[in-house]
Amino acid sequence: MKLYMTERSGNAYKPRLLLAMLNVPYEKVVLDFPKKEHKQPPYLKINPRGQVPALEDDGHVFWGSTACLVHIARKHGSEKWLPTDPAGMAQVMQWLELAQNEIHYGLQWARGVMNKIKTGNLEEYQGYGKTGLEVLEGRLRNNQWLALGRPTIADVACYPYVAVAAEGGLKLEAYPGVTAWLKRFEALPGWVKRV
């Protein structure tokens, strides 16, 4: 199994986290982000979107963090990380939607503007990010995990950009449920730092 990634990408961090938590061996292929290796023809053959992550496994290529998480969870995590029953799967998937919408267009893009790797409307991105944090807080105020009362790929998908929300100018002090969840997540067996 090969994971194509960059060191600071939160989206590439998601499959790294799950692989570590499931103790699955894999090969890291670190792309040179400043030199735009992810936009060059050799990598575009792997991921035509020119983004990280991409995962090669058993002759298949999966690109995008959600596809990578789903593949890893179903292949190595049994029902624990992504159940197959319709209601359980839908509960997990609704949080993956949040990760790919308010968290992506909010927390991730605000961080990109603040770190000068993206341009755009910082206030708009922070607004999306606040919406995402409020939804998370609404759930985590009275629940330890996002879905099914246990860690799932829902938590893995939402964690990376929430953990660095301050890099996008969003402080987490107003979200005690989210802050407590981050600590619980970081205490899970196999958790690894981003870099």
N, C-alpha and C positions, 0 to 999 in steps of 0.2 A: 504494500500500500504506500502510495506517495501522496504527500500533501504539498501543494504549491501555495506559497504564502509569502507575506512580508512580515517583518518583525512587529510592526506597530499596528497592523490591521486588526481591528476588533472583529471583523467578519472572519478572518483567518484564525483568530484566537478561539472562536467558538468550536470548530472541530478539534483543535488542539486540546481544549479543555475536556471534551467528551472522550477523546482517545486516551488521555491521561487518566481520567476517572475510571475508564473501563480497562485500563492497563493493556491497551492494544498497541503492539509495536508498529511503527511506521517510519518512513523516510521523509525528512523535511527537505523540501527544495525551496530555498529562500531566494526570491527574486529581488533584483536591485531596483527598488522603487524610484530613487532619484534619477536613475538612468532610464526609467520607463521601460524596463525589461518586460513588464506585463502588457505593454502595448506593441511589442515587436512580433513579427510573423511567427517565429517558433512557438511562442506561448499562445498566440491567437489560434493556432491549430488545436491547442488543448482547451482553451476557453475563448470562444469568439467574442465574448463581451469585454475581454481585456481587463478583467478584474480578478482579485483573489477573494476566496480560495478556489482551488480546483482539487479534486481528489481522483486519483487513478487507483482502481482496485479490480483485480480479476478481469482485466481486459475492458473494463468500463471506465468512463470518465464522467464525473459529476461536477458541475460548477455551481457556485453560489453556496452560501453557508447553510441555507435551509436544506437543500438537496444533500449536502454532505452530512448534516446532522441526522437526517432521516435515514440515510444509508447506514451510517455507523450504528445508530440506535437499533435499527431492525436487525442488522447482521450480528451485532455483538452485545446488545443490551437487553435482549428479550423483551418482555412486556413492561419491564420496569420503567424504561426511559421513553418509550413510545408505544402505548397499548394499541391493539388492533380492534378492540370493541368500538363501535361507532361513537358512543357518547364520550368515552375516555379519550379517543383520538381527537375528537372535535374540541374537547376542553384544552388539550395541549396546543392544537393548531391555532386557536384563537389568540394565544399569546405569541405564537410565531408571527401572526399578522401584526400585532403591536410592535414586535421587534423590527419588522420590515417596513413599518409605516412611521408612527410617531417617534419611535426611538431612532430609526434610521434617518428620517428627514429632519428630526429635531436634534437629538443629542449628538449623533454622529456628524451631521453637517455643521452644527454650531462649533463642535470641536475642530473640524476641518478649517473653518474660517479663522478661529482663534489661533490655530497653529500655522496659518498662512499656506495651507495646501489646497484650499478651496476658496472660491469667491462666492458672494451671494449676500442675502439679507439676513444678517445675524439675528436681528430681533424676531423675524419670522421663524427662523429655525429654533430659536429659544422658546418661542410660543408653542411650537409643535412638541418640543422636548418637555415643557411644563405639562402639557396635556398628557403625554405618556407617563410622566412621573405621578401625576394625580390618579391616573387609572391604576398604576401599580400600587400606589399607597392605599387606594380604596380596597384592593384585594389583600394586601399584606398587613394591613392594620389588624386584621383578625385571623389571618392564615399564615402559616409558616412558609408555604410554597405556593407557586402560582396555580398548579393544577394537581388534582388527585391526592392532595395531602402528602406529597412526597416530591423529591427532586425529579424533574423530567427534563427533556430537551427544551421545554418552555423556559425554564430557569436559565439553562445554558445559553439560549438565544438572546435573552434579555440582559443578562449580566454584563457583558463586556463594555458596552457604551454607558450603561448606568454607573458602573464603577468609576468611570472617568468623566462623569458629567461636569465636574468642576472645570475641566479643561475647555469646556464650551461655555463657561461662565454661569453654570447652573449649580447652585449650592444645594446640598441634600439635607441640611438641618431641618427644613420644614417637612421632611418626609421620614419620620422615625421608623415607620414600618419598613420602608425601603432600606434604610440604613441597617436595621437589624437583620433583614434578609441578606444583604451583602455579606455581613459577618458570618451568618449561617452557611452561605454558599462557599465562602472561602475556607470554612472549616471542614468541608466535605473531603473524604479520602480521595487522593489523586489530584486535588486542585493544584494548578501551577500558575505562576505569575505570567503576565503577558510577555515580558522580555526578561 
